[in-house]
Amino acid sequence: MRRRGSITVAVALALVIGLALASVLWVGPTLAYDAVEAGSFDSIGDRGSRVDAGPFGSYVAKRYAGGGETTAVVSIANTGDRDVNVVELGDVGGRGALALEEVRVGKPPRNVPFEPFDLPAGEQRAVELRFRMGDCDELQPGATISVSTLLVRYRTGFAERGENIELRSPIQLRRTEECGRTPR
């Protein structure tokens, strides 16, 4: 009878150790997964030009126009070995002079309003960002405002993470003396 109790304890202990080991090997990497990053392409969107900043890379220069809109297309890549579900895309930081108004997924003209989507391991997806510029008095003449990161919230397994990915070509809007709205 005593031998039967020892076997039960040994089996229970082995089960606990096995579950602990499995959680370390599976849960740890799931919680630490950070392979979502900027993809291999971006575009300048409407009314912009790419500026080479030498060793600092390049950025997209655009004119700030009070009340106007501007767009940029960036790619988000999953360079790891696990599939993820992208649940939210958004702007980092609250800027009064520039607000992320809409996110669309896919390449224009067939892109659709953002809804959570799967991003399999090793793949990337195009995302169009549409920004609304504030009033002219929210940015002084000669001043610039930049967007250099994009917040990506994604789920892998049961864990949800947020990652600020660096844009390949940050967007810089400069206000000139004349700040009127530009046509769409």
For each residue, the residues with C-beta under 8 A, 3 or more apart:
1: 4 5
2: 5 6
3: 6 7
4: 1 7 8
5: 1 2 8 9
6: 2 3 9 10
7: 3 4 10 11
8: 4 5 11 12
9: 5 6 12 13
10: 6 7 13 14
11: 7 8 14 15
12: 8 9 15 16
13: 9 10 16 17
14: 10 11 17 18
15: 11 12 18 19
16: 12 13 19 20
17: 13 14 20 21
18: 14 15 21 22
19: 15 16 22 23
20: 16 17 23 24
21: 17 18 24 25
22: 18 19 25 26
23: 19 20 26 27 28
24: 20 21 27 28
25: 21 22 28 29
26: 22 23 29 30 157
27: 23 24 30 31
28: 23 24 25 31 32
29: 25 26 32 33 82
30: 26 27 33 82 156 157 158 159
31: 27 28 159 161
32: 28 29
33: 29 30 80 82 84 156 159 161
34: 80 161 163
35: 78 79 80 81 82 121
36: 76 77 78 79 80 84 86 119 152 154 163 165
37: 76 77 79 163 165 166
38: 42 74 75 76 77 150 165 166 167 168
39: 42 74 75 76 77 124 125 126
40: 75 77 124
41: 74 75 124 126 168
42: 38 39 72 73 74 75 167 168 169
43: 72 73
44: 48 49 50 60 62 72 169
45: 48 60 62 70 71 72 73 128 129 171
46: 70 71
47: 62 63 70 182
48: 44 45 60 61 62 70 72 171
49: 44 60 61 62
50: 44 58 59 60 61 169
51: 58 59 60 61 172
52: 58
53: 56 57 58 59
54:
55:
56: 53
57: 53 168 169
58: 50 51 52 53 169
59: 50 51 53 146 169 170 171 172
60: 44 45 48 49 50 51 72 169 170 171 172
61: 48 49 50 51 172 174
62: 44 45 47 48 49 70 171 172 173 174
63: 47 173 174 175 176 182
64: 68 97 133 139 144 145 173 174 175 176 179
65: 68 133 179 180 181 182
66: 133 134 135 136 137 138 179 180 181
67: 132 133 134 135 181
68: 64 65 132 133 181 182 184
69: 101 130 131 132 133 184
70: 45 46 47 48 62 130 131 133 171 173
71: 45 46 128 129 130 131
72: 42 43 44 45 48 60 128 129 131 147 167 171
73: 42 43 45 107 108 126 127 128 129
74: 38 39 41 42 126 127 129 150 167 168
75: 38 39 40 41 42 124 125 126 127
76: 36 37 38 39 86 89 119 124 125 127 150 152 165
77: 36 37 38 39 40 123 124
78: 35 36 82 83 84 119 120 121 122 123 124
79: 35 36 37 122
80: 33 34 35 36 121
81: 35 121
82: 29 30 33 35 78 121 156 157
83: 78 118 119 120 121 156
84: 33 36 78 118 119 154 155 156
85: 116 117 118 119 154 155 156
86: 36 76 89 116 117 118 119 125 152 153 154
87: 116 153 154 155 160
88: 116 151 152 153
89: 76 86 103 114 127 129 150 151 152 153
90: 100 103 150 151 153
91: 95 99 100 147 150 151
92: 149 150 151 164
93:
94:
95: 91 98 99 145
96: 99 134 138
97: 64 133 134 138 139 145
98: 95 131 132 133 134 145 147 173
99: 91 95 96 131 132 134
100: 90 91 103 129 130 131
101: 69 130 131 132
102: 113 114 129 130
103: 89 90 100 113 114 127 128 129 130
104: 108 111 112 113 114 127 128 130
105: 111 112 113 114 115 117 125 126 127 128
106: 110 111 112 125 126
107: 73 110 111 126
108: 73 104 111 128
109:
110: 106 107
111: 104 105 106 107 108 126 128
112: 104 105 106 115
113: 102 103 104 105
114: 89 102 103 104 105 127
115: 105 112
116: 85 86 87 88
117: 85 86 105 125
118: 83 84 85 86
119: 36 76 78 83 84 85 86 123 124 125 154
120: 78 83 123
121: 35 78 80 81 82 83
122: 78 79
123: 77 78 119 120
124: 39 40 41 75 76 77 78 119
125: 39 75 76 86 105 106 117 119
126: 39 41 73 74 75 105 106 107 111
127: 73 74 75 76 89 103 104 105 114 150
128: 45 71 72 73 103 104 105 108 111
129: 45 71 72 73 74 89 100 102 103 147 150
130: 69 70 71 100 101 102 103 104
131: 69 70 71 72 98 99 100 101 147 171
132: 67 68 69 98 99 101
133: 64 65 66 67 68 69 70 97 98 173
134: 66 67 96 97 98 99 138 139
135: 66 67 138
136: 66 139 175 179 180
137: 66
138: 66 96 97 134 135
139: 64 97 134 136 143 145 173 175 179
140: 143 175
141: 175 176 177 179
142: 174 175 176
143: 139 140 174 175
144: 64 172 173 174 175
145: 64 95 97 98 139 172 173
146: 59 170 171 172 173
147: 72 91 98 129 131 150 167 170 171
148: 166 167 170 171
149: 92 164 165 166 167
150: 38 74 76 89 90 91 92 127 129 147 164 165 167
151: 88 89 90 91 92 162 163 164
152: 36 76 86 88 89 162 163 164 165
153: 86 87 88 89 90 160 161 162 163
154: 36 84 85 86 87 119 160 161 163
155: 84 85 87 158 159 160 161
156: 30 33 82 83 84 85 159 161
157: 26 30 82
158: 30 155
159: 30 31 33 155 156
160: 87 153 154 155
161: 31 33 34 153 154 155 156
162: 151 152 153
163: 34 36 37 151 152 153 154
164: 92 149 150 151 152
165: 36 37 38 76 149 150 152
166: 37 38 148 149
167: 38 42 72 74 147 148 149 150 170 171
168: 38 41 42 57 74
169: 42 44 50 57 58 59 60
170: 59 60 146 147 148 167
171: 45 48 59 60 62 70 72 131 146 147 148 167
172: 51 59 60 61 62 144 145 146
173: 62 63 64 70 98 133 139 144 145 146
174: 61 62 63 64 142 143 144
175: 63 64 136 139 140 141 142 143 144 179
176: 63 64 141 142 179
177: 141
178:
179: 64 65 66 136 139 141 175 176
180: 65 66 136
181: 65 66 67 68
182: 47 63 65 68
183:
184: 68 69
